[in-house]
Amino acid sequence: MRIKYAPVDWSGITAEAGRRLTATDRYMQPDFPLTEACRQALTAYRQALRDLNHTFTNPAEVVFPPQPTIEKVKA
């Protein structure tokens, strides 16, 4: 996922992480048909986004985790 700008302070990092969390909210609904592996990968991805300010000490060094591929359960 490409971003239009590179946030260089914690408020920018937090805003971008929030945008990425919002973009994946719908997949986390209990009735969204995801494979279990995909649900676990998305859960880990979303937690990594929430933990960015604990993982990195300098906002200029932050590397956003890649979003996992969305895999729906085959009907």
PDB file as gemmi writes it, atoms N, CA and C in Angstrom:
CRYST1    1.000    1.000    1.000  90.00  90.00  90.00 P 1                      
ATOM      1  N   MET A   1       0.849  -1.176   0.000  1.00  0.00           N  
ATOM      2  CA  MET A   1       0.000   0.000   0.000  1.00  0.00           C  
ATOM      3  C   MET A   1       0.894   1.239   0.000  1.00  0.00           C  
ATOM      4  N   ARG A   2       0.755   2.075  -0.988  1.00  0.00           N  
ATOM      5  CA  ARG A   2       1.573   3.281  -1.086  1.00  0.00           C  
ATOM      6  C   ARG A   2       0.898   4.422  -0.336  1.00  0.00           C  
ATOM      7  N   ILE A   3       1.713   5.289   0.233  1.00  0.00           N  
ATOM      8  CA  ILE A   3       1.179   6.474   0.877  1.00  0.00           C  
ATOM      9  C   ILE A   3       1.606   7.693   0.084  1.00  0.00           C  
ATOM     10  N   LYS A   4       0.803   8.744   0.161  1.00  0.00           N  
ATOM     11  CA  LYS A   4       1.062   9.946  -0.623  1.00  0.00           C  
ATOM     12  C   LYS A   4       2.199  10.773  -0.051  1.00  0.00           C  
ATOM     13  N   TYR A   5       2.489  10.622   1.188  1.00  0.00           N  
ATOM     14  CA  TYR A   5       3.549  11.381   1.842  1.00  0.00           C  
ATOM     15  C   TYR A   5       4.199  10.488   2.883  1.00  0.00           C  
ATOM     16  N   ALA A   6       5.357  10.866   3.295  1.00  0.00           N  
ATOM     17  CA  ALA A   6       6.033  10.115   4.350  1.00  0.00           C  
ATOM     18  C   ALA A   6       5.896  10.896   5.653  1.00  0.00           C  
ATOM     19  N   PRO A   7       5.088  10.397   6.595  1.00  0.00           N  
ATOM     20  CA  PRO A   7       4.943  11.105   7.857  1.00  0.00           C  
ATOM     21  C   PRO A   7       6.269  11.120   8.610  1.00  0.00           C  
ATOM     22  N   VAL A   8       6.652  12.273   9.140  1.00  0.00           N  
ATOM     23  CA  VAL A   8       7.949  12.375   9.813  1.00  0.00           C  
ATOM     24  C   VAL A   8       7.821  12.676  11.299  1.00  0.00           C  
ATOM     25  N   ASP A   9       6.603  12.722  11.801  1.00  0.00           N  
ATOM     26  CA  ASP A   9       6.431  12.902  13.239  1.00  0.00           C  
ATOM     27  C   ASP A   9       5.388  11.888  13.726  1.00  0.00           C  
ATOM     28  N   TRP A  10       5.294  11.744  15.041  1.00  0.00           N  
ATOM     29  CA  TRP A  10       4.410  10.717  15.585  1.00  0.00           C  
ATOM     30  C   TRP A  10       2.952  10.980  15.258  1.00  0.00           C  
ATOM     31  N   SER A  11       2.540  12.226  15.160  1.00  0.00           N  
ATOM     32  CA  SER A  11       1.133  12.485  14.831  1.00  0.00           C  
ATOM     33  C   SER A  11       0.832  12.013  13.412  1.00  0.00           C  
ATOM     34  N   GLY A  12       1.774  12.188  12.488  1.00  0.00           N  
ATOM     35  CA  GLY A  12       1.595  11.686  11.130  1.00  0.00           C  
ATOM     36  C   GLY A  12       1.593  10.175  11.074  1.00  0.00           C  
ATOM     37  N   ILE A  13       2.456   9.557  11.868  1.00  0.00           N  
ATOM     38  CA  ILE A  13       2.516   8.094  11.939  1.00  0.00           C  
ATOM     39  C   ILE A  13       1.198   7.559  12.475  1.00  0.00           C  
ATOM     40  N   THR A  14       0.711   8.166  13.545  1.00  0.00           N  
ATOM     41  CA  THR A  14      -0.541   7.732  14.156  1.00  0.00           C  
ATOM     42  C   THR A  14      -1.702   7.895  13.191  1.00  0.00           C  
ATOM     43  N   ALA A  15      -1.736   9.007  12.470  1.00  0.00           N  
ATOM     44  CA  ALA A  15      -2.809   9.242  11.506  1.00  0.00           C  
ATOM     45  C   ALA A  15      -2.782   8.198  10.389  1.00  0.00           C  
ATOM     46  N   GLU A  16      -1.608   7.901   9.876  1.00  0.00           N  
ATOM     47  CA  GLU A  16      -1.487   6.903   8.799  1.00  0.00           C  
ATOM     48  C   GLU A  16      -1.848   5.512   9.307  1.00  0.00           C  
ATOM     49  N   ALA A  17      -1.417   5.174  10.511  1.00  0.00           N  
ATOM     50  CA  ALA A  17      -1.777   3.876  11.089  1.00  0.00           C  
ATOM     51  C   ALA A  17      -3.288   3.784  11.264  1.00  0.00           C  
ATOM     52  N   GLY A  18      -3.904   4.864  11.717  1.00  0.00           N  
ATOM     53  CA  GLY A  18      -5.359   4.898  11.874  1.00  0.00           C  
ATOM     54  C   GLY A  18      -6.080   4.723  10.550  1.00  0.00           C  
ATOM     55  N   ARG A  19      -5.547   5.346   9.504  1.00  0.00           N  
ATOM     56  CA  ARG A  19      -6.146   5.206   8.179  1.00  0.00           C  
ATOM     57  C   ARG A  19      -6.061   3.747   7.713  1.00  0.00           C  
ATOM     58  N   ARG A  20      -4.934   3.121   7.972  1.00  0.00           N  
ATOM     59  CA  ARG A  20      -4.758   1.722   7.565  1.00  0.00           C  
ATOM     60  C   ARG A  20      -5.637   0.783   8.386  1.00  0.00           C  
ATOM     61  N   LEU A  21      -5.811   1.093   9.662  1.00  0.00           N  
ATOM     62  CA  LEU A  21      -6.722   0.289  10.482  1.00  0.00           C  
ATOM     63  C   LEU A  21      -8.154   0.423   9.974  1.00  0.00           C  
ATOM     64  N   THR A  22      -8.564   1.638   9.678  1.00  0.00           N  
ATOM     65  CA  THR A  22      -9.913   1.870   9.169  1.00  0.00           C  
ATOM     66  C   THR A  22     -10.140   1.126   7.863  1.00  0.00           C  
ATOM     67  N   ALA A  23      -9.111   1.077   7.023  1.00  0.00           N  
ATOM     68  CA  ALA A  23      -9.230   0.402   5.727  1.00  0.00           C  
ATOM     69  C   ALA A  23      -9.440  -1.107   5.871  1.00  0.00           C  
ATOM     70  N   THR A  24      -9.096  -1.664   7.022  1.00  0.00           N  
ATOM     71  CA  THR A  24      -9.254  -3.109   7.223  1.00  0.00           C  
ATOM     72  C   THR A  24     -10.354  -3.458   8.217  1.00  0.00           C  
ATOM     73  N   ASP A  25     -11.040  -2.453   8.748  1.00  0.00           N  
ATOM     74  CA  ASP A  25     -12.096  -2.714   9.737  1.00  0.00           C  
ATOM     75  C   ASP A  25     -13.147  -3.694   9.227  1.00  0.00           C  
ATOM     76  N   ARG A  26     -13.592  -3.513   7.998  1.00  0.00           N  
ATOM     77  CA  ARG A  26     -14.692  -4.349   7.488  1.00  0.00           C  
ATOM     78  C   ARG A  26     -14.322  -5.829   7.439  1.00  0.00           C  
ATOM     79  N   TYR A  27     -13.050  -6.115   7.234  1.00  0.00           N  
ATOM     80  CA  TYR A  27     -12.630  -7.517   7.165  1.00  0.00           C  
ATOM     81  C   TYR A  27     -12.678  -8.207   8.520  1.00  0.00           C  
ATOM     82  N   MET A  28     -12.692  -7.425   9.577  1.00  0.00           N  
ATOM     83  CA  MET A  28     -12.655  -8.013  10.911  1.00  0.00           C  
ATOM     84  C   MET A  28     -14.047  -8.282  11.490  1.00  0.00           C  
ATOM     85  N   GLN A  29     -15.081  -7.969  10.724  1.00  0.00           N  
ATOM     86  CA  GLN A  29     -16.437  -8.281  11.172  1.00  0.00           C  
ATOM     87  C   GLN A  29     -16.586  -9.799  11.248  1.00  0.00           C  
ATOM     88  N   PRO A  30     -17.255 -10.297  12.271  1.00  0.00           N  
ATOM     89  CA  PRO A  30     -17.349 -11.755  12.452  1.00  0.00           C  
ATOM     90  C   PRO A  30     -17.974 -12.491  11.260  1.00  0.00           C  
ATOM     91  N   ASP A  31     -18.849 -11.821  10.514  1.00  0.00           N  
ATOM     92  CA  ASP A  31     -19.516 -12.501   9.406  1.00  0.00           C  
ATOM     93  C   ASP A  31     -18.821 -12.283   8.057  1.00  0.00           C  
ATOM     94  N   PHE A  32     -17.661 -11.601   8.044  1.00  0.00           N  
ATOM     95  CA  PHE A  32     -16.936 -11.436   6.786  1.00  0.00           C  
ATOM     96  C   PHE A  32     -16.237 -12.760   6.481  1.00  0.00           C  
ATOM     97  N   PRO A  33     -16.434 -13.307   5.276  1.00  0.00           N  
ATOM     98  CA  PRO A  33     -15.938 -14.662   4.967  1.00  0.00           C  
ATOM     99  C   PRO A  33     -14.442 -14.738   4.665  1.00  0.00           C  
ATOM    100  N   LEU A  34     -13.613 -14.641   5.688  1.00  0.00           N  
ATOM    101  CA  LEU A  34     -12.165 -14.760   5.526  1.00  0.00           C  
ATOM    102  C   LEU A  34     -11.700 -16.152   5.901  1.00  0.00           C  
ATOM    103  N   THR A  35     -10.611 -16.577   5.271  1.00  0.00           N  
ATOM    104  CA  THR A  35      -9.998 -17.824   5.732  1.00  0.00           C  
ATOM    105  C   THR A  35      -9.436 -17.565   7.132  1.00  0.00           C  
ATOM    106  N   GLU A  36      -9.279 -18.600   7.887  1.00  0.00           N  
ATOM    107  CA  GLU A  36      -8.755 -18.438   9.253  1.00  0.00           C  
ATOM    108  C   GLU A  36      -7.330 -17.904   9.225  1.00  0.00           C  
ATOM    109  N   ALA A  37      -6.533 -18.368   8.272  1.00  0.00           N  
ATOM    110  CA  ALA A  37      -5.157 -17.873   8.159  1.00  0.00           C  
ATOM    111  C   ALA A  37      -5.139 -16.381   7.841  1.00  0.00           C  
ATOM    112  N   CYS A  38      -6.022 -15.952   6.983  1.00  0.00           N  
ATOM    113  CA  CYS A  38      -6.096 -14.527   6.635  1.00  0.00           C  
ATOM    114  C   CYS A  38      -6.554 -13.713   7.839  1.00  0.00           C  
ATOM    115  N   ARG A  39      -7.531 -14.205   8.571  1.00  0.00           N  
ATOM    116  CA  ARG A  39      -8.012 -13.491   9.769  1.00  0.00           C  
ATOM    117  C   ARG A  39      -6.878 -13.329  10.779  1.00  0.00           C  
ATOM    118  N   GLN A  40      -6.089 -14.373  10.966  1.00  0.00           N  
ATOM    119  CA  GLN A  40      -4.958 -14.296  11.899  1.00  0.00           C  
ATOM    120  C   GLN A  40      -3.903 -13.320  11.397  1.00  0.00           C  
ATOM    121  N   ALA A  41      -3.625 -13.335  10.092  1.00  0.00           N  
ATOM    122  CA  ALA A  41      -2.637 -12.412   9.517  1.00  0.00           C  
ATOM    123  C   ALA A  41      -3.117 -10.961   9.652  1.00  0.00           C  
ATOM    124  N   LEU A  42      -4.404 -10.725   9.414  1.00  0.00           N  
ATOM    125  CA  LEU A  42      -4.943  -9.372   9.562  1.00  0.00           C  
ATOM    126  C   LEU A  42      -4.910  -8.912  11.015  1.00  0.00           C  
ATOM    127  N   THR A  43      -5.191  -9.816  11.925  1.00  0.00           N  
ATOM    128  CA  THR A  43      -5.134  -9.481  13.347  1.00  0.00           C  
ATOM    129  C   THR A  43      -3.714  -9.082  13.731  1.00  0.00           C  
ATOM    130  N   ALA A  44      -2.726  -9.823  13.269  1.00  0.00           N  
ATOM    131  CA  ALA A  44      -1.322  -9.499  13.561  1.00  0.00           C  
ATOM    132  C   ALA A  44      -0.920  -8.176  12.906  1.00  0.00           C  
ATOM    133  N   TYR A  45      -1.360  -7.958  11.673  1.00  0.00           N  
ATOM    134  CA  TYR A  45      -1.082  -6.706  10.952  1.00  0.00           C  
ATOM    135  C   TYR A  45      -1.643  -5.511  11.718  1.00  0.00           C  
ATOM    136  N   ARG A  46      -2.882  -5.623  12.136  1.00  0.00           N  
ATOM    137  CA  ARG A  46      -3.532  -4.515  12.847  1.00  0.00           C  
ATOM    138  C   ARG A  46      -2.844  -4.253  14.192  1.00  0.00           C  
ATOM    139  N   GLN A  47      -2.405  -5.308  14.870  1.00  0.00           N  
ATOM    140  CA  GLN A  47      -1.688  -5.115  16.126  1.00  0.00           C  
ATOM    141  C   GLN A  47      -0.343  -4.448  15.872  1.00  0.00           C  
ATOM    142  N   ALA A  48       0.333  -4.829  14.807  1.00  0.00           N  
ATOM    143  CA  ALA A  48       1.620  -4.199  14.466  1.00  0.00           C  
ATOM    144  C   ALA A  48       1.433  -2.710  14.195  1.00  0.00           C  
ATOM    145  N   LEU A  49       0.328  -2.346  13.549  1.00  0.00           N  
ATOM    146  CA  LEU A  49       0.043  -0.922  13.325  1.00  0.00           C  
ATOM    147  C   LEU A  49      -0.148  -0.191  14.655  1.00  0.00           C  
ATOM    148  N   ARG A  50      -0.859  -0.820  15.570  1.00  0.00           N  
ATOM    149  CA  ARG A  50      -1.095  -0.190  16.881  1.00  0.00           C  
ATOM    150  C   ARG A  50       0.197  -0.072  17.698  1.00  0.00           C  
ATOM    151  N   ASP A  51       1.153  -0.954  17.444  1.00  0.00           N  
ATOM    152  CA  ASP A  51       2.380  -0.991  18.231  1.00  0.00           C  
ATOM    153  C   ASP A  51       3.531  -0.195  17.626  1.00  0.00           C  
ATOM    154  N   LEU A  52       3.315   0.512  16.533  1.00  0.00           N  
ATOM    155  CA  LEU A  52       4.407   1.221  15.861  1.00  0.00           C  
ATOM    156  C   LEU A  52       5.182   2.144  16.795  1.00  0.00           C  
ATOM    157  N   ASN A  53       4.460   2.882  17.641  1.00  0.00           N  
ATOM    158  CA  ASN A  53       5.161   3.823  18.523  1.00  0.00           C  
ATOM    159  C   ASN A  53       5.918   3.114  19.652  1.00  0.00           C  
ATOM    160  N   HIS A  54       5.672   1.824  19.836  1.00  0.00           N  
ATOM    161  CA  HIS A  54       6.433   1.043  20.817  1.00  0.00           C  
ATOM    162  C   HIS A  54       7.568   0.270  20.144  1.00  0.00           C  
ATOM    163  N   THR A  55       7.384  -0.012  18.868  1.00  0.00           N  
ATOM    164  CA  THR A  55       8.375  -0.776  18.108  1.00  0.00           C  
ATOM    165  C   THR A  55       9.542   0.104  17.669  1.00  0.00           C  
ATOM    166  N   PHE A  56       9.241   1.346  17.298  1.00  0.00           N  
ATOM    167  CA  PHE A  56      10.253   2.278  16.799  1.00  0.00           C  
ATOM    168  C   PHE A  56      10.404   3.436  17.783  1.00  0.00           C  
ATOM    169  N   THR A  57      11.612   3.938  17.941  1.00  0.00           N  
ATOM    170  CA  THR A  57      11.834   5.074  18.829  1.00  0.00           C  
ATOM    171  C   THR A  57      11.916   6.391  18.073  1.00  0.00           C  
ATOM    172  N   ASN A  58      12.194   6.316  16.783  1.00  0.00           N  
ATOM    173  CA  ASN A  58      12.326   7.510  15.962  1.00  0.00           C  
ATOM    174  C   ASN A  58      11.288   7.439  14.843  1.00  0.00           C  
ATOM    175  N   PRO A  59      10.396   8.419  14.740  1.00  0.00           N  
ATOM    176  CA  PRO A  59       9.357   8.343  13.708  1.00  0.00           C  
ATOM    177  C   PRO A  59       9.912   8.328  12.290  1.00  0.00           C  
ATOM    178  N   ALA A  60      11.083   8.862  12.071  1.00  0.00           N  
ATOM    179  CA  ALA A  60      11.675   8.857  10.733  1.00  0.00           C  
ATOM    180  C   ALA A  60      12.113   7.453  10.306  1.00  0.00           C  
ATOM    181  N   GLU A  61      12.223   6.524  11.246  1.00  0.00           N  
ATOM    182  CA  GLU A  61      12.654   5.158  10.943  1.00  0.00           C  
ATOM    183  C   GLU A  61      11.499   4.170  10.817  1.00  0.00           C  
ATOM    184  N   VAL A  62      10.274   4.645  11.011  1.00  0.00           N  
ATOM    185  CA  VAL A  62       9.118   3.755  10.997  1.00  0.00           C  
ATOM    186  C   VAL A  62       8.940   3.134   9.617  1.00  0.00           C  
ATOM    187  N   VAL A  63       8.736   1.833   9.617  1.00  0.00           N  
ATOM    188  CA  VAL A  63       8.406   1.086   8.406  1.00  0.00           C  
ATOM    189  C   VAL A  63       7.054   0.439   8.667  1.00  0.00           C  
ATOM    190  N   PHE A  64       6.060   0.830   7.874  1.00  0.00           N  
ATOM    191  CA  PHE A  64       4.731   0.254   8.054  1.00  0.00           C  
ATOM    192  C   PHE A  64       4.739  -1.196   7.574  1.00  0.00           C  
ATOM    193  N   PRO A  65       4.059  -2.065   8.333  1.00  0.00           N  
ATOM    194  CA  PRO A  65       3.989  -3.464   7.911  1.00  0.00           C  
ATOM    195  C   PRO A  65       3.143  -3.582   6.642  1.00  0.00           C  
ATOM    196  N   PRO A  66       3.452  -4.544   5.793  1.00  0.00           N  
ATOM    197  CA  PRO A  66       2.634  -4.730   4.593  1.00  0.00           C  
ATOM    198  C   PRO A  66       1.290  -5.363   4.948  1.00  0.00           C  
ATOM    199  N   GLN A  67       0.246  -4.902   4.280  1.00  0.00           N  
ATOM    200  CA  GLN A  67      -1.074  -5.488   4.512  1.00  0.00           C  
ATOM    201  C   GLN A  67      -1.119  -6.875   3.895  1.00  0.00           C  
ATOM    202  N   PRO A  68      -1.627  -7.848   4.645  1.00  0.00           N  
ATOM    203  CA  PRO A  68      -1.734  -9.195   4.082  1.00  0.00           C  
ATOM    204  C   PRO A  68      -2.748  -9.231   2.929  1.00  0.00           C  
ATOM    205  N   THR A  69      -2.590 -10.203   2.081  1.00  0.00           N  
ATOM    206  CA  THR A  69      -3.546 -10.427   1.007  1.00  0.00           C  
ATOM    207  C   THR A  69      -4.856 -10.932   1.601  1.00  0.00           C  
ATOM    208  N   ILE A  70      -5.953 -10.351   1.139  1.00  0.00           N  
ATOM    209  CA  ILE A  70      -7.274 -10.751   1.642  1.00  0.00           C  
ATOM    210  C   ILE A  70      -7.701 -12.024   0.916  1.00  0.00           C  
ATOM    211  N   GLU A  71      -7.946 -13.077   1.705  1.00  0.00           N  
ATOM    212  CA  GLU A  71      -8.346 -14.366   1.157  1.00  0.00           C  
ATOM    213  C   GLU A  71      -9.713 -14.735   1.716  1.00  0.00           C  
ATOM    214  N   LYS A  72     -10.712 -14.675   0.848  1.00  0.00           N  
ATOM    215  CA  LYS A  72     -12.070 -15.041   1.271  1.00  0.00           C  
ATOM    216  C   LYS A  72     -12.238 -16.555   1.251  1.00  0.00           C  
ATOM    217  N   VAL A  73     -13.144 -17.024   2.098  1.00  0.00           N  
ATOM    218  CA  VAL A  73     -13.499 -18.434   2.109  1.00  0.00           C  
ATOM    219  C   VAL A  73     -14.222 -18.724   0.800  1.00  0.00           C  
ATOM    220  N   LYS A  74     -13.859 -19.801   0.156  1.00  0.00           N  
ATOM    221  CA  LYS A  74     -14.521 -20.176  -1.099  1.00  0.00           C  
ATOM    222  C   LYS A  74     -15.862 -20.813  -0.796  1.00  0.00           C  
ATOM    223  N   ALA A  75     -16.862 -20.350  -1.496  1.00  0.00           N  
ATOM    224  CA  ALA A  75     -18.222 -20.854  -1.268  1.00  0.00           C  
ATOM    225  C   ALA A  75     -18.461 -22.164  -1.985  1.00  0.00           C  
TER     226      ALA A  75                                                      
END                                                                             
